């Protein structure tokens, strides 16, 4: 029987009843904060296309880490900007590379933070692609061999988790074998399982100096038009040993997040990427939107779609609002 017996507005009359029946809650516990760490000294460089986000040198990174820890954000995701780039991205497995030094610094000074490392090559190669090139395309299997060296070096430095983002076929299996073979059986893998060749990454490429020198990444990242393919990619990654699977970007791919949550029994992460962040910032600066409300609504939609974990540049702002 319909109206007037059923009046859904009864459960919306005031904030207390809305709180009691609310289905989705955003929590600080859901958040991972990305950090850009650059080789050098006295660097705190704001990224023009990402207001409020900086590139930090290790001698100044404590300014950021102290705030992250104070806000009780549980984890950080590290991206490095090295001093040295070459054709294969060899600095990724350098014991004295920027990420390796950053891991050691954070674990020594902020042991309460969970340290996740992005595992890729685009920031470290002269050409800006995610691996070793052959005939102007990334050679999948040679890149896997270098990835093994990279993750073991991260583990030796003290990383708590590794997160391969290059979308190479078989990368999760290669990483699991490498970590286990080196005695790091307890380090989990958060796979960028459904990473799309998206236009939303533009500001990130400014932040990480990772834009490809030629072409694009459509031969290894997913076609934005494909939905079923995400299920295949995730299924393969879980079979190979992924502990957490990820959708990137988040906001334009809420259907994919929902699909993964409904079809798989592993935690689902979503990356609220640079372009999504910068659009909110730009519109907020112009006064076109209420920035804080749109930010919270956006992240709540990602959680509502099924994400257990949200990687977001908004993490500090959200944490401040949630703490009250």
C-alpha positions as CSV (number, residue, x, y, z in Angstrom):
1,X,0.0,0.0,0.0
2,X,1.4,3.4,-1.0
3,X,0.8,7.0,0.1
4,X,-0.5,8.1,2.6
5,X,0.4,5.0,4.7
6,X,4.0,5.1,3.6
7,X,5.6,8.5,4.1
8,X,9.4,8.2,3.7
9,X,9.8,11.8,4.9
10,X,9.0,10.7,8.5
11,X,12.6,9.4,8.7
12,X,14.1,12.7,7.4
13,X,12.4,15.2,9.8
14,X,15.5,16.2,11.8
15,X,19.2,15.5,12.0
16,X,18.8,13.0,14.9
17,X,16.5,10.6,12.9
18,X,18.6,11.1,9.8
19,X,21.7,10.0,11.8
20,X,19.9,6.9,13.1
21,X,18.9,5.6,9.7
22,X,22.0,6.7,7.7
23,X,23.3,3.9,5.7
24,X,26.8,5.0,4.8
25,X,29.4,6.6,7.1
26,X,32.7,8.1,6.0
27,X,35.5,7.6,8.5
28,X,39.1,8.7,9.0
29,X,39.8,5.0,9.1
30,X,38.9,4.8,5.4
31,X,41.6,7.2,4.3
32,X,45.1,7.0,2.7
33,X,47.0,10.2,2.0
34,X,49.3,10.4,-1.0
35,X,52.7,12.1,-0.6
36,X,55.1,13.4,-3.2
37,X,58.7,13.2,-2.0
38,X,61.4,14.9,-4.1
39,X,65.2,14.4,-4.0
40,X,66.9,17.5,-2.8
41,X,66.9,19.8,0.2
42,X,64.6,22.6,1.6
43,X,61.8,21.7,-0.9
44,X,58.2,22.6,-0.1
45,X,56.8,23.2,-3.6
46,X,53.1,23.6,-4.1
47,X,51.7,21.9,-7.2
48,X,50.0,24.7,-9.2
49,X,47.2,22.4,-10.5
50,X,46.6,20.8,-7.0
51,X,46.2,23.6,-4.5
52,X,47.2,22.6,-1.0
53,X,49.3,19.6,-2.2
54,X,53.1,19.9,-2.1
55,X,56.3,18.2,-3.2
56,X,58.5,17.7,-0.2
57,X,62.2,17.0,0.4
58,X,63.0,14.7,3.3
59,X,64.5,17.4,5.4
60,X,61.1,19.2,5.4
61,X,58.6,16.3,5.1
62,X,58.1,16.2,8.9
63,X,56.0,19.3,8.6
64,X,53.5,17.2,6.6
65,X,53.9,14.0,8.5
66,X,53.3,15.5,11.9
67,X,49.9,16.8,10.7
68,X,49.0,13.5,9.1
69,X,49.8,11.7,12.3
70,X,48.0,14.2,14.6
71,X,44.9,13.8,12.5
72,X,45.1,10.0,13.0
73,X,45.1,9.2,9.3
74,X,46.3,5.6,9.3
75,X,48.3,5.4,6.1
76,X,50.3,7.2,3.5
77,X,51.0,6.3,-0.2
78,X,54.5,7.4,-1.4
79,X,55.4,8.7,-4.8
80,X,59.0,9.7,-5.5
81,X,60.6,12.3,-7.8
82,X,64.2,11.2,-8.2
83,X,67.3,13.2,-9.1
84,X,68.3,10.6,-11.7
85,X,66.2,9.2,-14.5
86,X,67.2,6.7,-17.2
87,X,65.7,4.4,-19.8
88,X,64.7,1.7,-17.3
89,X,64.0,3.6,-14.1
90,X,66.9,2.0,-12.2
91,X,66.5,4.4,-9.3
92,X,63.4,2.5,-8.3
93,X,65.6,-0.3,-6.9
94,X,68.4,1.8,-5.6
95,X,69.0,1.3,-1.9
96,X,69.7,5.0,-1.6
97,X,66.8,6.0,-3.9
98,X,64.3,8.7,-2.8
99,X,61.6,6.2,-1.9
100,X,63.9,3.9,0.0
101,X,65.2,6.8,2.0
102,X,61.7,8.1,2.6
103,X,60.4,4.7,3.9
104,X,63.3,4.5,6.4
105,X,62.7,8.1,7.5
106,X,59.0,7.6,8.1
107,X,59.4,4.3,9.9
108,X,62.1,5.8,12.2
109,X,60.2,9.1,13.0
110,X,56.5,8.2,12.6
111,X,56.3,4.4,13.3
112,X,52.5,4.8,13.8
113,X,52.0,5.5,10.1
114,X,51.4,2.6,7.7
115,X,53.6,3.1,4.7
116,X,52.5,2.0,1.3
117,X,54.7,2.5,-1.8
118,X,53.5,3.0,-5.3
119,X,55.3,0.5,-7.5
120,X,55.9,1.8,-11.0
121,X,58.5,3.4,-13.3
122,X,56.9,6.4,-14.9
123,X,58.5,9.0,-12.5
124,X,61.9,7.4,-12.9
125,X,62.2,6.9,-16.7
126,X,63.4,9.5,-19.2
127,X,60.5,8.7,-21.5
128,X,57.8,8.7,-18.8
129,X,56.3,5.3,-19.6
130,X,55.7,2.6,-17.0
131,X,58.5,0.2,-17.8
132,X,61.2,-0.8,-20.3
133,X,60.5,0.3,-23.9
134,X,60.8,-1.9,-26.9
135,X,59.6,-0.6,-30.3
136,X,58.0,2.4,-28.6
137,X,55.8,0.2,-26.3
138,X,56.4,-1.1,-22.8
139,X,57.9,-4.6,-22.8
140,X,55.7,-6.4,-20.3
141,X,58.0,-9.2,-19.2
142,X,61.3,-7.3,-18.9
143,X,59.4,-4.7,-16.8
144,X,58.2,-7.5,-14.5
145,X,61.8,-8.5,-13.8
146,X,62.7,-4.9,-12.8
147,X,59.5,-4.7,-10.7
148,X,60.7,-7.6,-8.7
149,X,63.9,-5.7,-7.8
150,X,61.9,-2.6,-7.0
151,X,59.5,-4.3,-4.5
152,X,62.2,-6.2,-2.7
153,X,64.1,-2.9,-2.2
154,X,61.0,-1.3,-0.8
155,X,60.5,-4.2,1.5
156,X,64.1,-4.1,2.7
157,X,63.7,-0.4,3.5
158,X,60.7,-1.2,5.7
159,X,57.5,-0.7,3.5
160,X,54.4,-2.1,5.1
161,X,52.6,-2.6,1.7
162,X,53.3,-2.4,-2.0
163,X,50.9,-1.1,-4.6
164,X,51.8,-1.9,-8.3
165,X,50.2,0.7,-10.6
166,X,51.7,0.0,-14.0
167,X,49.0,-2.4,-15.2
168,X,51.5,-5.0,-16.5
169,X,50.1,-8.5,-17.1
170,X,51.2,-10.9,-14.4
171,X,52.7,-8.2,-12.1
172,X,50.9,-9.4,-8.9
173,X,52.3,-12.9,-9.3
174,X,55.8,-11.6,-10.0
175,X,55.7,-9.4,-6.9
176,X,54.3,-12.1,-4.7
177,X,57.0,-14.5,-5.8
178,X,59.7,-11.9,-5.3
179,X,58.6,-10.9,-1.9
180,X,58.1,-14.4,-0.7
181,X,61.4,-15.5,-2.1
182,X,63.2,-12.7,-0.2
183,X,61.4,-13.6,3.0
184,X,58.8,-10.9,3.0
185,X,55.7,-13.2,3.1
186,X,53.7,-10.8,5.4
187,X,53.8,-7.8,3.1
188,X,50.5,-7.4,1.4
189,X,49.8,-6.2,-2.2
190,X,47.3,-3.5,-3.1
191,X,46.9,-3.9,-6.8
192,X,45.8,-1.1,-9.1
193,X,43.6,-3.8,-10.7
194,X,41.2,-1.6,-12.7
195,X,43.3,1.4,-13.6
196,X,41.8,3.2,-16.6
197,X,43.6,5.3,-19.2
198,X,41.9,8.4,-17.9
199,X,42.0,12.1,-18.6
200,X,41.6,12.8,-14.9
201,X,45.4,12.1,-14.2
202,X,46.6,15.4,-15.6
203,X,47.5,17.3,-12.4
204,X,49.3,14.2,-11.0
205,X,51.6,14.2,-14.0
206,X,52.6,17.7,-13.1
207,X,53.1,16.6,-9.5
208,X,55.2,13.6,-10.2
209,X,56.9,14.7,-13.5
210,X,55.5,11.5,-15.0
211,X,53.9,12.6,-18.3
212,X,55.0,10.3,-21.2
213,X,57.4,11.9,-23.6
214,X,55.5,10.5,-26.5
215,X,52.2,8.6,-27.1
216,X,50.0,7.5,-24.2
217,X,49.4,4.6,-21.9
218,X,46.4,3.0,-23.6
219,X,48.3,-0.2,-24.5
220,X,48.5,-1.1,-20.8
221,X,45.9,0.9,-18.9
222,X,42.2,0.1,-19.4
223,X,39.8,1.6,-21.9
224,X,37.4,3.9,-20.0
225,X,34.5,2.4,-22.0
226,X,35.0,-1.1,-20.6
227,X,33.1,-2.5,-17.6
228,X,33.3,-6.3,-17.9
229,X,37.0,-6.1,-18.4
230,X,37.5,-4.8,-14.9
231,X,36.0,-8.1,-13.5
232,X,38.5,-10.0,-15.6
233,X,41.5,-7.9,-14.4
234,X,40.5,-8.1,-10.8
235,X,39.9,-11.8,-11.0
236,X,43.3,-12.4,-12.4
237,X,45.0,-10.2,-9.7
238,X,43.2,-12.0,-6.9
239,X,44.2,-15.4,-8.4
240,X,47.8,-14.1,-8.5
241,X,47.8,-13.1,-4.8
242,X,46.4,-9.5,-4.5
243,X,45.3,-8.8,-1.0
244,X,43.4,-5.6,-1.9
245,X,42.2,-4.5,-5.3
246,X,41.8,-0.9,-6.5
247,X,39.7,1.1,-8.9
248,X,41.4,4.3,-10.4
249,X,39.9,6.9,-10.9
250,X,37.0,6.7,-8.5
251,X,34.3,9.2,-9.2
252,X,33.7,8.4,-12.9
253,X,33.9,4.7,-12.1
254,X,31.5,4.2,-9.3
255,X,29.8,1.4,-11.2
256,X,33.1,-0.5,-11.3
257,X,33.6,0.0,-7.6
258,X,30.1,-1.4,-7.0
259,X,30.8,-4.4,-9.4
260,X,33.9,-5.3,-7.5
261,X,32.3,-5.1,-4.1
262,X,29.4,-7.3,-5.2
263,X,31.6,-9.9,-7.0
264,X,34.7,-10.3,-4.9
265,X,35.4,-11.0,-1.2
266,X,38.5,-8.9,-0.8
267,X,38.8,-5.2,0.3
268,X,38.2,-2.7,-2.4
269,X,40.2,0.5,-2.6
270,X,39.3,3.5,-4.8
271,X,41.7,6.3,-5.8
272,X,40.1,9.7,-5.8
273,X,42.6,11.1,-8.3
274,X,44.2,14.4,-8.9
275,X,41.7,15.6,-11.6
276,X,38.8,14.9,-9.3
277,X,40.5,16.8,-6.5
278,X,41.5,19.8,-8.6
279,X,38.0,20.2,-10.1
280,X,36.5,20.6,-6.6
281,X,39.3,23.0,-5.6
282,X,38.9,25.1,-8.7
283,X,35.1,25.4,-8.4
284,X,35.4,26.1,-4.7
285,X,37.9,28.9,-5.3
286,X,35.5,30.5,-7.8
287,X,32.6,30.3,-5.4
288,X,30.6,28.1,-7.7
289,X,30.2,25.3,-5.1
290,X,30.4,24.8,-1.3
291,X,33.8,23.1,-1.4
292,X,33.6,21.2,1.9
293,X,30.1,19.9,1.2
294,X,31.0,18.8,-2.3
295,X,34.2,17.1,-1.0
296,X,32.3,15.1,1.6
297,X,29.5,14.2,-0.8
298,X,32.0,13.0,-3.3
299,X,33.9,10.8,-0.9
300,X,30.6,9.5,0.6
301,X,29.5,8.5,-2.9
302,X,32.7,6.5,-3.3
303,X,32.2,4.8,0.1
304,X,28.5,4.2,-0.8
305,X,29.5,2.5,-4.1
306,X,31.4,-0.1,-2.1
307,X,34.9,1.2,-1.4
308,X,36.5,0.0,1.8
309,X,39.5,2.3,1.4
310,X,39.7,5.7,-0.2
311,X,43.0,7.2,-1.4
312,X,42.5,10.9,-1.5
313,X,44.3,14.2,-1.5
314,X,41.4,15.5,0.5
315,X,42.4,13.3,3.4
316,X,43.6,16.0,5.8
317,X,40.7,18.3,5.1
318,X,38.2,15.4,5.6
319,X,39.9,14.3,8.8
320,X,39.6,17.8,10.2
321,X,35.9,18.0,9.4
322,X,35.1,14.5,10.8
323,X,37.0,15.2,14.0
324,X,34.9,18.4,14.4
